[in-house]
């Protein structure tokens, strides 16, 4: 590179973590652009190509460079959707800046025999590139997973290809989490309610749905084995399916310790008395208790900012792809001891009787606590697994509990 302009371009590359480059015919014809892009490649920068010219297929150095990265095609779909995808990819790649440095693409200007590749960096901090065809090679192609689908946070989706009988869009792309993206996370399901309806066969339905997203799942029955597994520190998320009484006096303190250390919790309760574990934990944590035996059996509807309206839920990531959601058969509800607790354990859905039925806790950014979701009608897990939105909702909650959006800033 030479001259003040190219020096400035080189400095800009060195000062940046992620490089966006435009894929157009004019860009490919610019020698300066070629040098800039190849220098970013040499510097092992994360590069995201943006295809901006319709009916243009890049060749030569630009085509080869584009082949090393995931690209975003701005010539298709609408601008807002593509812009959201771009922001998503930037966030998903952020962690590559400080990890896997040795597995990113490298540049070499000479080829070797027997189809072998030489991978080395130039000795000069600013490579002297010629106009001859430069060979770009990869040691290993890295694709950083994107955890959430593009529809994340959207309940009212009007452009789906098809809908089920409840008006919810059909297709895995309308779930919150992408299939296979949560392999780093393990879920412990503690089934404390041992009623005959909630058999191992019935529990297999949510377990299999979680595994599709990549979760490692362990299902146990009873307090003793649950506490043993919880204390093993192998799990990031714990499901607690409450029953009528607590046998082990250490149960709540163990759950409190898990949560305060960053573990996320999905609390399931039902009508009185099948709410003991959830109610006692919430009382200790937030000053909230559970009570009630409302016979619901109705379907809740999405309404923007309607989370406090009877028979409705509002906008939240856990309701992604859900316009209608079954409320459960028999339902309890939380009772807040003070107004402050309502701003901490937030109501996100209200049953048809006007009482809260789903609540969520999202800790402050400076807190080490995990997220929490409360569901007041656990018949969703077995009797009503196939009813309106249930399966998607249960899995959405589990994806949200990981807190992955906080780390990747989608």
C-alpha positions in Angstrom: 0.0 0.0 0.0 1.2 3.5 -0.6 0.2 7.1 -0.1 -1.8 8.7 2.7 -5.1 7.2 1.6 -3.9 3.6 1.7 -2.1 4.2 4.9 -5.3 5.5 6.4 -7.2 2.5 5.0 -4.7 0.1 6.6 -5.0 1.9 9.9 -8.7 1.7 9.8 -8.5 -2.0 9.2 -6.1 -2.4 12.1 -8.4 -0.4 14.4 -11.5 -2.4 13.6 -12.8 -5.8 14.9 -15.4 -6.6 12.2 -15.2 -5.5 8.6 -18.2 -5.1 6.2 -17.4 -5.1 2.5 -19.7 -4.4 -0.4 -20.1 -7.0 -3.1 -20.6 -5.1 -6.4 -18.9 -5.1 -9.8 -17.4 -1.6 -9.2 -16.0 -2.8 -5.9 -14.3 -5.8 -7.5 -12.7 -3.5 -10.1 -11.0 -1.2 -7.5 -7.4 -2.1 -6.8 -7.5 -0.1 -3.6 -10.6 -2.0 -2.4 -8.9 -5.3 -3.3 -5.9 -4.3 -1.2 -8.1 -3.2 1.7 -10.1 -6.4 1.7 -7.1 -8.6 1.4 -5.3 -6.7 4.2 -8.3 -7.3 6.4 -8.1 -11.0 5.6 -4.4 -11.1 6.5 -5.1 -9.3 9.8 -7.6 -12.1 10.6 -10.5 -9.7 10.9 -14.1 -11.0 11.0 -15.5 -10.2 7.6 -19.1 -10.0 6.5 -19.8 -9.6 2.8 -22.9 -7.5 1.8 -24.3 -8.5 -1.6 -25.7 -5.2 -3.0 -26.0 -5.6 -6.7 -28.8 -7.7 -8.3 -27.8 -10.4 -10.8 -24.2 -10.0 -10.0 -22.0 -13.0 -9.3 -18.6 -12.1 -8.0 -15.6 -13.8 -9.5 -11.8 -13.6 -9.1 -10.4 -12.3 -5.8 -13.8 -11.0 -4.6 -15.6 -14.2 -5.4 -12.9 -16.2 -3.6 -13.0 -13.9 -0.6 -16.7 -14.0 -0.4 -16.6 -17.8 -0.3 -14.8 -17.7 3.0 -17.6 -15.9 4.9 -21.3 -16.0 5.4 -22.9 -13.2 3.4 -26.1 -11.2 3.6 -28.0 -10.7 0.3 -29.5 -7.2 0.4 -30.9 -7.7 -3.1 -33.5 -10.1 -1.6 -36.3 -9.6 1.0 -36.9 -6.1 2.5 -34.2 -3.8 3.9 -35.4 -4.0 7.5 -35.2 -7.8 7.5 -31.7 -7.8 6.0 -30.6 -5.0 8.4 -31.8 -7.1 11.4 -29.9 -10.1 10.0 -26.7 -8.0 9.7 -27.0 -6.8 13.3 -27.6 -10.4 14.3 -24.5 -11.7 12.5 -22.3 -9.0 14.0 -23.5 -9.9 17.5 -23.1 -13.7 16.9 -19.5 -13.2 15.6 -18.5 -10.9 18.5 -17.0 -13.7 20.6 -14.6 -14.7 17.7 -12.6 -11.6 18.4 -11.1 -13.1 21.5 -11.3 -16.8 20.8 -10.4 -19.3 18.0 -7.8 -16.9 16.7 -5.8 -19.7 15.1 -8.8 -21.1 13.2 -9.7 -18.0 11.1 -8.9 -17.6 7.4 -5.3 -16.9 6.3 -3.9 -15.4 3.1 -1.1 -16.9 1.0 0.3 -15.6 -2.3 1.8 -18.9 -3.5 0.5 -22.4 -4.1 2.2 -25.7 -3.4 2.1 -29.0 -5.1 0.0 -32.1 -4.3 -3.0 -29.8 -3.5 -1.4 -28.8 -0.2 -1.7 -25.3 1.1 0.9 -23.1 2.8 -0.6 -21.0 5.6 1.6 -18.1 6.7 1.2 -14.4 7.3 3.2 -11.7 5.6 6.3 -10.5 7.5 5.4 -6.9 6.8 2.6 -5.3 8.8 1.3 -3.9 5.5 1.5 -6.6 2.8 2.8 -5.7 -0.7 0.1 -7.1 -2.9 0.3 -7.3 -6.7 -2.4 -7.1 -9.3 -1.8 -10.8 -10.1 -4.4 -13.3 -9.0 -4.0 -13.8 -5.3 -4.8 -17.3 -3.9 -7.0 -17.2 -0.8 -7.1 -20.4 1.2 -8.7 -21.5 4.4 -7.2 -23.6 7.2 -10.7 -24.2 8.6 -14.0 -22.6 7.9 -15.6 -21.3 11.1 -19.3 -20.6 11.2 -20.4 -19.1 14.4 -23.9 -20.3 15.3 -26.8 -17.9 15.3 -28.9 -18.8 18.3 -32.2 -17.0 17.6 -34.3 -17.0 14.5 -35.1 -13.8 12.6 -38.6 -13.8 14.0 -37.4 -13.5 17.6 -39.7 -11.4 19.7 -42.5 -11.4 17.1 -45.9 -13.0 17.9 -48.0 -11.6 15.1 -46.4 -13.0 12.0 -48.4 -12.2 8.9 -46.2 -13.6 6.1 -45.8 -17.2 7.1 -46.4 -19.9 4.4 -49.0 -21.6 6.5 -50.7 -21.5 9.9 -52.2 -24.1 12.2 -55.8 -24.1 13.3 -55.0 -21.7 16.1 -53.5 -19.1 13.8 -49.9 -19.8 14.8 -47.3 -20.0 12.0 -46.1 -23.4 11.1 -42.3 -24.0 10.8 -39.2 -24.2 13.0 -38.1 -20.8 11.7 -40.9 -19.2 13.8 -39.5 -20.6 17.1 -37.4 -18.4 19.2 -34.3 -20.6 19.0 -32.7 -22.2 16.0 -32.5 -26.0 15.9 -29.2 -27.4 17.2 -27.9 -24.1 18.5 -28.0 -24.8 22.3 -25.6 -27.7 22.6 -23.6 -25.9 25.3 -26.6 -25.9 27.7 -27.9 -28.7 30.0 -31.4 -28.7 31.5 -32.3 -30.6 34.6 -36.0 -31.4 34.8 -37.2 -32.1 38.4 -40.5 -33.8 38.3 -41.8 -33.5 41.9 -45.5 -34.0 40.9 -45.7 -37.7 40.5 -49.4 -38.0 39.4 -50.1 -40.8 37.0 -51.0 -38.4 34.2 -47.4 -37.1 34.0 -45.8 -40.3 33.0 -42.3 -40.8 31.6 -43.9 -41.3 28.2 -45.7 -37.9 28.4 -42.5 -36.2 29.6 -40.7 -37.5 26.6 -42.5 -35.0 24.4 -41.0 -31.9 25.8 -37.6 -33.6 26.3 -37.5 -34.5 22.6 -38.5 -31.0 21.6 -35.7 -29.5 23.7 -33.2 -31.9 22.2 -34.1 -30.6 18.7 -32.7 -27.2 19.8 -29.5 -28.9 21.0 -30.1 -29.0 24.7 -28.8 -31.8 26.9 -31.6 -33.0 29.1 -31.8 -35.0 32.3 -35.2 -35.9 33.7 -35.5 -37.1 37.3 -38.4 -37.8 39.6 -38.5 -36.8 43.3 -36.7 -34.3 45.5 -33.7 -36.5 46.5 -32.3 -37.3 43.1 -33.2 -33.8 41.8 -31.1 -32.1 44.6 -28.2 -34.5 44.0 -28.1 -33.5 40.3 -28.7 -29.8 41.0 -25.7 -29.7 43.3 -23.5 -31.4 40.7 -23.1 -28.0 38.9 -23.6 -29.7 35.5 -26.7 -27.7 34.6 -27.4 -24.2 33.5 -31.2 -24.5 33.6 -33.5 -26.3 36.1 -37.2 -27.1 35.6 -39.2 -27.5 38.9 -42.6 -29.2 38.5 -44.2 -28.6 41.9 -46.3 -30.9 44.0 -48.3 -30.6 47.2 -45.6 -30.5 49.9 -41.8 -30.2 50.4 -40.1 -33.1 52.1 -36.5 -32.0 52.1 -35.9 -29.0 54.3 -32.9 -28.0 52.2 -34.7 -27.9 48.9 -35.5 -24.2 48.7 -32.0 -23.1 49.9 -30.4 -25.3 47.3 -32.6 -23.8 44.6 -31.8 -20.3 45.9 -28.1 -21.1 45.7 -28.4 -22.4 42.2 -30.3 -19.3 41.1 -28.1 -16.8 42.8 -25.1 -18.4 41.1 -26.4 -17.8 37.6 -28.7 -20.9 37.2 -32.0 -20.2 35.4 -35.2 -21.7 36.6 -38.5 -22.7 34.9 -41.1 -23.0 37.7 -44.2 -25.0 37.0 -47.2 -24.9 39.4 -50.9 -25.8 39.1 -54.0 -25.5 41.2 -53.8 -25.7 45.0 -52.1 -27.7 46.5 -49.8 -28.5 43.6 -47.7 -25.4 43.9 -45.6 -25.9 47.1 -42.1 -25.8 45.6 -42.8 -22.9 43.3 -44.7 -20.9 45.9 -42.1 -21.3 48.7 -39.2 -20.4 46.4 -41.0 -17.3 45.1 -41.9 -16.3 48.6 -38.3 -16.6 49.8 -37.0 -14.8 46.7 -39.5 -12.1 45.9 -42.2 -12.1 48.6 -44.7 -13.7 46.2 -46.9 -16.6 47.0 -49.2 -18.8 44.8 -52.8 -19.7 45.4 -56.0 -20.5 43.5 -57.8 -23.2 41.6 -59.3 -21.6 38.5 -60.7 -23.8 35.9 -59.4 -22.2 32.7 -59.4 -24.3 29.6 -59.4 -21.3 27.3 -57.0 -19.8 24.8 -55.0 -16.6 25.4 -54.5 -14.2 22.5 -51.6 -11.9 21.7 -52.2 -8.2 22.2 -49.5 -5.6 22.0 -49.0 -4.2 25.6 -51.9 -6.5 26.6 -50.1 -8.6 29.2 -52.3 -7.2 32.0 -55.6 -7.7 30.0 -57.7 -10.8 30.9 -57.2 -13.5 28.3 -54.1 -12.0 26.7 -50.3 -12.0 26.7 -48.0 -9.2 25.5 -44.8 -9.0 23.5 -41.9 -11.1 24.9 -39.3 -13.4 23.4 -41.0 -16.4 25.0 -44.1 -15.8 22.9 -42.2 -15.7 19.6 -44.3 -17.3 16.8 -47.3 -17.6 19.1 -50.5 -15.6 18.5 -52.7 -17.9 20.5 -51.7 -19.9 23.6 -53.6 -22.4 25.7 -53.8 -21.3 29.3 -54.1 -24.7 31.0 -56.9 -26.6 32.6 -56.5 -25.8 36.3 -54.6 -22.6 37.2 -53.2 -20.9 40.2 -51.9 -17.3 40.3 -49.3 -15.2 42.1 -50.1 -12.9 45.0 -47.7 -10.0 45.4 -46.9 -8.8 48.9 -46.1 -5.4 47.7 -46.1 -3.3 44.6 -42.3 -3.4 44.2 -42.4 -7.2 43.6 -44.6 -6.6 40.6 -41.8 -4.7 38.9 -39.3 -7.5 39.6 -41.4 -10.6 38.8 -43.2 -9.2 35.8 -46.5 -10.5 34.6 -46.3 -11.3 30.9 -49.7 -13.1 30.5 -53.0 -12.9 32.2 -55.5 -15.8 32.4 -59.1 -15.5 31.4 -60.1 -14.9 35.0 -58.0 -11.7 35.1 -55.2 -13.1 37.3 -51.6 -13.4 36.1 -50.7 -16.9 34.8 -47.2 -16.4 33.4 -44.5 -14.3 34.9 -40.8 -13.6 34.1 -37.8 -12.4 36.0 -34.9 -10.9 34.1 -32.1 -9.8 36.5 -30.3 -6.5 36.2 -27.2 -6.5 34.0 -24.9 -6.3 37.0 -26.5 -9.2 38.8 -25.1 -12.8 38.8 -28.6 -14.3 39.1 -30.2 -16.4 36.4 -33.4 -15.7 34.6 -36.7 -17.2 35.8 -40.1 -18.0 34.3 -43.2 -19.0 36.3 -46.0 -20.9 34.6 -49.2 -21.4 36.7 -50.8 -24.3 34.7 -48.4 -27.3 34.3 -51.0 -29.4 32.5 -49.4 -27.8 29.4 -46.7 -30.4 29.8 -48.9 -33.5 29.3 -52.6 -33.1 28.8 -52.3 -30.0 26.6 -48.9 -30.4 24.9 -50.5 -30.3 21.5 -52.9 -27.4 22.2 -52.5 -23.9 21.0 -48.9 -22.8 21.0 -47.9 -25.0 24.0 -44.9 -26.9 22.6 -43.4 -23.8 21.0 -43.9 -21.8 24.2 -42.3 -24.3 26.5 -39.2 -24.6 24.2 -39.1 -20.8 23.7 -38.9 -20.2 27.4 -36.0 -22.7 27.8 -34.1 -20.9 25.0 -34.8 -17.5 26.6 -33.6 -18.8 30.0 -30.1 -19.3 28.7 -29.7 -15.6 28.5 -27.8 -16.0 25.2 -29.3 -12.8 23.9 -27.5 -10.8 26.6 -24.1 -12.3 25.7 -24.6 -11.8 21.9 -26.7 -8.7 21.9 -29.1 -9.7 19.2 
